Amino acid sequence: MSGLSLSTTRGGGVAETASVAVIAIAFVIPWISQNPMVYSLANQMLIAITAAFSVYIMLRMNLMTFAVPTFMAIGGYTVAILGLRHGVTDVVLLGLASFVVPALFALPLGALVLRLTGVYFVLVTFVLTEITQLVLFETPGFTGGSNGLVGMPVVTFFGLELGDNRAVLQVTIGLALAGAIVTAAVTRILRQHFAAIEENELLAQSLGLVVWHYKAFGFAVAAGVSGLAGFALVNMLLTAHPTSFSPLSSVNYIAYAIIGGKASMLGPMVGGAVLIWAGEIFALRGEYSQFLFGFLIVVAVLAARDGIVGTIYRLGVRFAPVPSRPSLNAATLHVPAATEPQP
């Protein structure tokens, strides 16, 4: 494995701790700003980062998944159905449901798709998102069809309604924090297992590692984290609509993780924040926005092969001053003088 892999170094836990801490610090945003644009940008960044965490978990096992929008849709529609049709508004219960339901759905699905690797796994997960779109549009009695599920009730926390812009952002931060904690815990505890699978799956299996179990568990956890992102998105929009979970959005989530750097949790965070912010800036250029956004991705991939975080780490290691070692001389060695042999 690469000696510069942040997730496998002795201080690898620092990246996980820093990621969780940064998201926790985001709770101060509603208290230092009243700008709706700031709230909107922060919501978009945190949702993108949470979805990118799901991609990051799978990349730890050398699997690139396009299924993030599918599990986001399952989590988002679960919350919408519970709120609209069953009157469940407690944010804690909804958060648990948005994590557990996609995770449970991923378990039997993983039995089918996790036996595939490489381009075959990528292809199947992308087709899965296309099937999800078809199901969402063609089942109006359950999902609302092309109209979606509109008019969600405001979520509550111990009876307190969380309906204004500040409260919506706080809910998004809370869900992102939950996703970050789960991601940090899983990738930290199973670090060696995931690293063995990523390095050489066949060798790991021959040495007794039950590879399929760890891949299925990681797949289920990644699905649950995606569900949290889906809950945050539906809560921000107050509607669950198929276009919010388009198959092409999976490309963005993968880009966030890879451009930020897949070697540590800081990668999806940096990649998501930078690309969302850049997308907002480029949107002011009208018809050139997509070209500029794509050009930025190409430049980032070519200039930073290890991602933004990985490249910064590599440069830091290269240019960090090497600590000087004391020179060895007679004064420092304190070599005792030789004695003359007795006659």
N, C-alpha and C positions, 0 to 999 in steps of 0.2 A: 504494500500500500504506500501511497505517497507520503513522504515525510512531512509535507506541508499541510496535510489534512487537519484542519482545525478540530474536527470532531474526534480524532483519534490521538491527539496529543495529550500530554500529561495535564495540561490546563484546559482540556476541552470543556469542562463544566462551566468555565467562565462565560463562554458564548451563550449557553442556555440560560444561565443566571442573568446575564446582561439583557438578553431578549425579553425575558419575563419582566425585568425591572423597568425597561423602557416602556413597555405597554402599560404597566402599572402607573408609571409617571404620567401617562396620557390622561389620567383622571383629573389633572389640574387644568386641562384645556377649557372645560366649561366654566371654570372659575376665573380665568384670566382673559377670556375673550367672549364677546357677545355677537361676533360677526357670523351670520348664517353661512357665508362662503367658507369660513374656516371650519365650521361644523360639518359642512357637506364634504369638504376635502378630507377631513380627518375620518369621517365615516367611510368614504371610498377606500382610503389607504388601509384602514384596519380590516375591512372586509376582504380586500385583496390579499393582505398579509395572512389572514386566517386561512383563506383558500390555498395560498401558496405553501403554508405549513403542511397541508395534506400532500401536496406534490413532493415536498421535502422528505416526508416520512417514506414515501415510496422510492425516492431516489437513493435513500440510505440502503435499500435492498437492490439497487441497480435496476429499478423498474420505472419507466416513464409512463404515467397514467394520464389519460384524457378523460377519465370518468368523474372528475371533480364536479362539473355542472350537474351530473346525474344525482349525486349524493347531496349537493346543495339543494336541488329541487325537492328531493325527498324530505330533507329537513325543513325547508321553507314551507312546503305544502302541508306537512304534518302540523306545523304551528298554525297555519291559516285555518285548517279544518278544525283543529281543536278549539280555536278561538271563535270561529264563526258558527260552528254547528254544535259545539258542546260547551261553550261558555267558559273555557279554561283561559284565564288571563294571567295567572301567576308566572312571572318571568323565570323563576327557578324551575317550576314544573315544565314549562315550555322549553327551557334550555336543555333539561334532561331528555325530554322527548326528542328534540332536534338532534341530539347526539346518539341516543340509544337506537332509534328507529333506523337511521341509515346504517349504523354498525351491524344491527341484526340482519338487515337486507344484504349487507356485503358478505356475510358469512357463507350462505349457500352459493352466492355468486362467485366468491373466491374459489370455491371448489371446482368451478368450471374454468375460470380464466387464469388462475395462478399457476396452472400447469404449463402455460405458455410463457415464452420469454422473447426478448428482443422486439422485432418489428411486428410479430404476431400478437404480442400482448398490447402493443400500441394500437394496432388496427382494431382489435376486439373492443378495447375500451372506447375508442372513438366511435365505433358503430353503436356501442351502448348509449352514448349521448344522443345519437340520431334517433334511436328507438325511443329514448325518453321523451324527446320532443314530439314524436308522433303520438305517443300515449297521452301526453298532456293536452295536445290539440284535439284528439279524437275521443276523449272521454269527458264530455261536458257535464254529465251528471255527477261526476266525482271531482273533477279538477276545474270545472267552469269553462273548459275548452278555450277558444280564442279570446274569450272575455276575461279569463282568469278568475281568481277569487278576490273580490273587491270589498272594501269596507270592513277591514279587520278591526276588532275592538282594541282599545289601547291596553297595552300590557300593564300589569300592576306589580308592586313589590310591597308585601304586607299591607295590602289595601290601598297603597299610594299609587295613583295613576302616573305613568311615565310617558306622557304624550307630547310634551313640548320639545323643541329642538335640543335643548340641553339634556333632557332625560333620554331622548333617543340616542344621543351620542354616548351617554353613560352606559346604556344597555349594550351598545356596540363594543365599547371598551371592555365591559365585563365579559362578553362572549369571546372577544379576542384574547383576553387574559386567560380565560378557561382553556381555550385552544392552545395557547402558548404553554401553559402548565402541563397539559396532557402530552403535548409534543415533546417538551423537554424531559418529562419523566420517562416516556417510552423510549426515546432515542438514547437517553442516558443509561437506563437500566439494561437495555438490550444492545448497547453499543458494540460489544464484541461479537454478538451473534449477527447483527446486521452487517458489521464489517467483514465477517467471514463469508457471508452470503454474497456481498458485493464483490469481494476479491475473487472468490472461486467457489461457486455454488456446489459443483460436483465434489470438490475436495472436502468442503465442509460436511457434505452429506456422507461421504465415505469415512469421515472421522467420527461419525455418530451424531451429528447435529440433525435434529428433526426439522429440516429446512421448511417443509410445507407448513408446519404449525406456526412458526415465527412469521412467515409471509402472510398467512391467513390472519394472524393477530394484528400485524402491522396494517394490512389492508382494511380490516374492520375499524381500527383506530383512525386511520386516515379518512375513512368514510364518515365517522362521527365528527371529526374536526371540520370536514366539509359541510356537514349538516349545521354546525354552529354558524358558519359563514352564511349559509342559506337563511337561517333564522334572522341574522342581523340584516341581511339584504331585504327580506320581506318586511321586517319591522320598520326599516327606514322608508320603504316605498308605501307601506300600508296596503300592499296588494301582492298577490302571488300570481305572476303571469309567465307563460312559457318563454317569452322572449328574454326574460331576465336570466334564463339558464340555457342560453344558446350553445350549441356545440363549439362554435369558434371561440367562445370565452375561455375554453380550456387552454387554448394556445397562449392567452395572456397569463394565466396562472403559472404555466410552465415557464414562460419567459421571466416572470418575477423571480422564480426560484433559481433558474440557471444564470441569469444576468447578475443577480445579487451575489450568487455563489452557493453552490450546493454542498459545500464542505461543512457548513455550520448553520445554526438557526438564524444567525445574523444576516445570512444571505437573502432568504425570502423577505425579511423585514426591509433591508436596504433596497433590494430590487423592487419590491412592491411600492415603497414610498417614492423612489426616484421616478419610476415609470408612470405612476399615477400623477405625480406632480408635473412631469414632462407632458403627459397627455393633456392636462388642463392648459398648460402654456401653449402647446401646439394647436389646441382647439381655436385659439384666437386667430390662427392663420387660415381658417376656412378650408378651402378645397385642398390646401397643401398639408393639412394636419396629419393625414394618414401616411403621406410620403415622409414627412419629418419624423414621425414616430417610428416607422419602419427603418429609416436610415439610422436613427439613434440605436436601435437594437442591433443592426448589422455592425456599426462601429464598436459598440460595447462588446459584442462577441469576438470581433477580430482583435481588439486592443486588450481585452481582459479575458484571456482564455479560462482563467480560474474564477471568473466572476469578479465583481467589484470588491467584495470583502476578501476573497482569496488573493487577488492581485495586491491589495494594500498590505495584507499579511506577508506576502512574498517579498515585497519591496522593503517592508520593515525589517525582515530577517536579513536581507541582503545588505542594507545600509546601516544596520544597528552596529554601534561600536563594539568591538571585541574586547572584553575585559583583559587588561594586561596581567601577566603572571610574573611573580617575583623571580628575578634571575638567581640562578644557583651559583653560589660562590662559597669560599671557605668560611666566610663570616656567618652566612646563613645556615650552612650545613653543620657547623660545630663538630667537625671531624676530630676525634681525639688523636693526639700525637702518638706515633708509634714508639714503643719502648725498645730499648736495646736488649737483645737476648743475654741472659746471664751466662757467664762462663761455666 
